[in-house]
Amino acid sequence: MSELDPKEVKLLSDILALVLEEQQGQAVAALETLRRRAQRNSTTGGALKNLFQIISADPARAQTTDRRRASTARPRTDKQDMPDTYRTQLREMADSINRLDRDLRSITAQNESLKAQLYLTQQSRAELQTHLAAMQLSSPRNPKPLMIVAAVLAGLLAGIAGTEVVHALSPTPLPFVHNAPHTFG
C-alpha cells in the first residue's frame, strides 16, 4: 500500500465515522459495507492496519499522494499517449456499433417485407370473403316462391299422368248387371 487512493481514504473515513455513530443500525450497516469492500478488493485486516499507521505517522505524505493521484488522473487528449488497451476497446466498440447498425438495417428491411406480405394477405382475404359472400347469395339454398309453385305443379301433373297410365294399363272390369226379379223400378 505505497500509494493511497484519496477516494478510498475518504470512503474509509466515512464508513468509520458511521461505525462510531450512536445509532446501532447505521454502525452495523457500515461495518458490513466495510467487510464487503475489503473482501471485494482482497484487503486484509493487516493491510487496513498498515493504512491507518501510514496516515497517522505521515499525514503530509498522504496529502502529497492525493495531489499526485489527482494530477495523473486528468484525461489525456493526445492520441499518442492513449494506451493500446483503450484504442483496442474503442475499435471493438466501433465495430460493435457498425455491426449493430447493419443488424438494425437488416431487421428493418425484413420488417418492411413482412408488413408488405401482411398487407397482401389481408387484401387476398378480403377478396376471398367478398367472393364467398357473392357465392352464398347466388346459391340455390334460398328457393324463390316461383320455383316452389313450379315444383308443385310439376308434381301434380306427374301424379295425374301416372294415374292415367295405371288406369290405361289395367284391364277394365265389365259392368255388373243384376237381373233380379225384385227390382225397384
For each residue, the residues with C-beta under 8 A, 3 or more apart:
1: 4 47 50 51 54
2:
3: 65 68 69
4: 1 8 9 51 54 55 62 65 66 69
5: 8 9 69
6: 9 10 65 66 69 70
7: 10 11
8: 4 5 11 12
9: 4 5 6 12 13 51 55 62 66
10: 6 7 13 14
11: 7 8 14 15 37
12: 8 9 15 16 34 51
13: 9 10 16 17
14: 10 11 17 18
15: 11 12 18 19 30 31 33 34 37
16: 12 13 19 20 30 34
17: 13 14 20 21
18: 14 15 21 26 27 29 30
19: 15 16 27 30 31 34
20: 16 17 27
21: 17 18 26 27 30
22:
23: 26 27
24: 27 28
25: 28 29
26: 18 21 23 29 30
27: 18 19 20 21 23 24 30 31
28: 24 25 31 32
29: 18 25 26 32 33
30: 15 16 18 19 21 26 27 33 34
31: 15 19 27 28 34 35
32: 28 29 35 36
33: 15 29 30 36 37
34: 12 15 16 19 30 31 37 38
35: 31 32 38 39
36: 32 33 39 40
37: 11 15 33 34 40 41 43
38: 34 35 41 43 44 45 48
39: 35 36 42 43
40: 36 37
41: 37 38
42: 39
43: 37 38 39 47 48
44: 38 47 48
45: 38 48 49
46: 49 50
47: 1 43 44 50 51
48: 38 43 44 45 51 52
49: 45 46 52 53
50: 1 46 47 53 54
51: 1 4 9 12 47 48 54 55
52: 48 49 55 56
53: 49 50 56 57
54: 1 4 50 51 57 58 61 62
55: 4 9 51 52 58 59 62
56: 52 53 59
57: 53 54
58: 54 55 61 62
59: 55 56 62 63
60: 63 64
61: 54 58 64 65
62: 4 9 54 55 58 59 65 66
63: 59 60 66 67
64: 60 61 67 68
65: 3 4 6 61 62 68 69
66: 4 6 9 62 63 69 70
67: 63 64 70 71
68: 3 64 65 71 72
69: 3 4 5 6 65 66 72 73
70: 6 66 67 73 74
71: 67 68 74
72: 68 69
73: 69 70
74: 70 71
75:
76: 81 82
77:
78: 81 82
79: 82
80:
81: 76 78
82: 76 78 79 86 87
83: 86 87
84: 87 88
85: 88 89
86: 82 83 89 90
87: 82 83 84 90 91
88: 84 85 91 92
89: 85 86 92 93
90: 86 87 93 94
91: 87 88 94 95
92: 88 89 95 96
93: 89 90 96 97
94: 90 91 97 98
95: 91 92 98 99
96: 92 93 99 100
97: 93 94 100 101
98: 94 95 101 102
99: 95 96 102 103
100: 96 97 103 104
101: 97 98 104 105
102: 98 99 105 106
103: 99 100 106 107
104: 100 101 107 108
105: 101 102 108 109
106: 102 103 109 110
107: 103 104 110 111
108: 104 105 111 112
109: 105 106 112 113
110: 106 107 113 114
111: 107 108 114 115
112: 108 109 115 116
113: 109 110 116 117
114: 110 111 117 118
115: 111 112 118 119
116: 112 113 119 120
117: 113 114 120 121
118: 114 115 121 122
119: 115 116 122 123
120: 116 117 123 124
121: 117 118 124 125
122: 118 119 125 126
123: 119 120 126 127
124: 120 121 127 128
125: 121 122 128 129
126: 122 123 129 130
127: 123 124 130 131
128: 124 125 131 132
129: 125 126 132 133
130: 126 127 133 134
131: 127 128 134 135
132: 128 129 135 136
133: 129 130 136 137
134: 130 131 137 138
135: 131 132 138 139
136: 132 133 139 141
137: 133 134
138: 134 135
139: 135 136 142
140: 143
141: 136
142: 139
143: 140 147 148
144: 147 148
145: 148 149
146: 149 150
147: 143 144 150 151
148: 143 144 145 151 152
149: 145 146 152 153
150: 146 147 153 154
151: 147 148 154 155
152: 148 149 155 156
153: 149 150 156 157
154: 150 151 157 158
155: 151 152 158 159
156: 152 153 159 160
157: 153 154 160 161
158: 154 155 161 162
159: 155 156 162 163
160: 156 157 163 164
161: 157 158 164 165
162: 158 159 165 166
163: 159 160 166 167
164: 160 161 167 168
165: 161 162 168 169
166: 162 163 169 170
167: 163 164 170
168: 164 165
169: 165 166
170: 166 167
171:
172:
173:
174:
175:
176:
177:
178: 183
179:
180: 183
181:
182:
183: 178 180
184:
185:
